[in-house]
Amino acid sequence: MLVNEASFFSVENSGCNGQFNYQVDDVVNDFKGKKVWITGHRGMLGSAMVRSMADSGAYLLMTSRVELDLLDRDAVMDWLHANQPEFVFHIGAKVGGIFANATLPADFLFENLSIQSNVIDGAYRAGVRKLLFVASNCTYPTNASQPIAEDALLTGPLDGNIRAYAVSKIAGIEMCRAYRRQHGSDFVSIIPPNLYGPGDNYHPQHSHVVAGILRRAHEAKMAGVKELVVWGDGTPRRELLHVDDLANAMKFIMATDAEHDLYNVGCGHDMAISQIASIIAEVTGFTGAIEYDHSKPNGTMRKLLDNTRVSSLGWKPAISERDGLAGAYRDFLARHAAEAGTDASAGTAAGGH
Ligand code: GDP
């Protein structure tokens, strides 16, 4: 287990474009000297959470899969009783893009139900003071009216490609609610939109939309190919959020007296996949044509989140898509371009800060 001692909780967040600062008026949970467990700390959101908490003064508890298998109920219970974290950011989960979800539904359902049951029930039994559970925007019905408010949950059918994963996440939200109602546990769920940023998974088939398009744009540019292939027909709309913005929102919600059991955390607007692909082409320097692969699923046509609840707490995102996507490409060049079969040193990120 890794234990990091970070410095005092800072209530000021200057975003990467430096355009706004927010102030937490009502800090009820000060992390200084407290034990905070971040599950899934090696993933994209988990590592952003570690970055966000670095100035909090907390002792960050981080467990690798070898040290603690979250699928092993007894091991999770023993670990929680032995380590007694006060706060838990439950981020560790089996995640993947629309194609991975369509092809591996049993894995997504079984692993996520098991992991979250172990962590959430274990947190209750070990007396954790507050837990945040990360769900997904695919939990909302495909026919929900836009922007989607939190109370749209469980009011209609789900997209068939990602239903198994969505059901696992709905079960997690309901579990937090049930422990709140029955035991008075301060367990809160978060629904982010489509996430991207440093530490993303660039798997050719299993990645999420931004990572998938970014990788193919880079490969097309490096190979001198004139077409960038984007899945679906380009018309579905998606709301993007930089992972550092989500981590900061989660720190904010953990620190404040959040009255609700579920918060959407989005940027407040969405774009067509075709627009997202154009920005990615721009930041990667791909200048050819964008083609659409109609054999791949479009998924839900729109899933814009209603941000009213989290906005009323005083949180706002700080990173624009263009800056964030340029930063994501720099991260890709630094960490993955060589694996993607191209020469990283030959690529340069365009735009951004
Ligand atoms: P994700 O796959 O988890 O990012 O999420 P969604 O369920 O929100 O669907 C992604 C949308 O982006 C769908 O309309 C896809 O057809 C489209 N898309 C376009 N290119 C890609 C790609 O390379 N990877 C992924 N995952 N989606 C893509």
Residues whose N, C-alpha, C, O or C-beta is under 5 A from the ligand:
A	BS01	GDP	G96 G97 I98 S207 H208 V209 G212 I213 V230 W231 G232 P236 I273 P297 N298 G299
